[in-house]
Amino acid sequence: MIDPAETGQMPIDMQVAADRIAMEFSVSCSGDRCEGHNFTIADRTTGHKISDYADEKVHGVFFCYGAKPEHFNFLTVSEDNELKLIEAVAK
């Protein structure tokens, strides 16, 4: 079992890369909208937590996780209705 960074968060998505799992958690979901996203990185075989990250500035749908170097990819739609790829690098 992979525990969220904050108590009460619910898992909403997951991506696997190499020997790691990136689990996306949300504080609250209503209908098709979720808010308060955090990510927990865990060992794929043991479930042992490696790190936690907060999605404070990146908006979009989480669709890809890369383990080495650690990064997250999101898809969003621009004001011009064009699909945009956003890459967030773990600090």
C-alpha positions in Angstrom: 0.0 0.0 0.0 1.3 3.5 -0.9 0.3 6.2 1.5 -0.4 9.8 0.4 1.6 12.7 1.6 -1.4 14.1 3.5 -4.1 12.2 5.4 -7.4 11.9 3.6 -6.1 12.2 0.1 -7.5 9.7 -2.5 -5.5 8.1 -5.3 -6.6 9.3 -8.8 -3.8 8.1 -11.1 -0.6 6.2 -11.3 2.3 5.8 -13.7 5.2 3.2 -13.6 8.7 3.9 -14.8 11.7 1.6 -14.2 11.6 0.4 -10.6 9.3 3.2 -9.4 5.6 4.1 -9.2 4.3 7.7 -9.2 1.0 7.8 -7.5 -1.2 10.9 -7.9 -3.4 11.8 -5.0 -6.1 14.5 -4.6 -7.6 16.1 -1.5 -11.1 16.4 -3.0 -12.9 15.3 -6.1 -16.3 16.4 -7.3 -17.7 15.1 -10.5 -14.8 15.2 -13.1 -12.7 17.8 -11.2 -10.1 17.1 -8.5 -8.2 19.6 -6.5 -5.1 19.6 -4.3 -2.8 17.2 -6.2 0.2 15.6 -4.6 2.5 12.9 -5.9 4.1 10.1 -4.0 7.0 8.1 -5.5 7.5 4.6 -4.2 9.5 1.5 -5.0 7.6 -0.6 -7.5 8.3 -3.9 -5.8 8.1 -3.0 -2.1 5.8 0.0 -2.0 8.3 1.8 0.2 7.9 5.6 -0.1 10.9 7.4 -1.8 9.6 11.0 -2.0 6.5 13.3 -2.1 5.9 16.2 -4.4 3.2 18.8 -4.6 1.6 20.0 -7.9 1.3 23.7 -7.1 2.0 25.4 -10.4 1.4 22.8 -13.1 -2.1 22.5 -14.4 -3.3 19.7 -16.7 -3.7 16.0 -16.8 -0.9 13.8 -15.5 0.0 11.3 -18.2 3.7 10.3 -17.9 6.4 9.9 -15.3 10.1 9.4 -15.9 12.3 7.9 -13.1 15.8 8.9 -14.2 16.0 11.9 -14.2 12.8 12.2 -12.3 10.1 14.3 -14.2 6.4 14.5 -14.7 4.5 15.2 -17.9 1.1 16.9 -18.1 -1.2 17.7 -21.0 -3.3 20.8 -21.1 -5.2 23.0 -23.6 -3.9 26.5 -24.3 -6.1 29.6 -24.5 -5.9 29.1 -28.3 -7.4 25.6 -27.9 -4.1 23.9 -28.7 -2.8 20.8 -26.9 0.3 21.7 -24.8 2.8 19.4 -23.2 4.2 20.6 -19.8 7.2 18.9 -18.2 7.8 19.4 -14.5 11.2 18.4 -13.1 11.5 17.2 -9.5 13.6 19.5 -7.3 
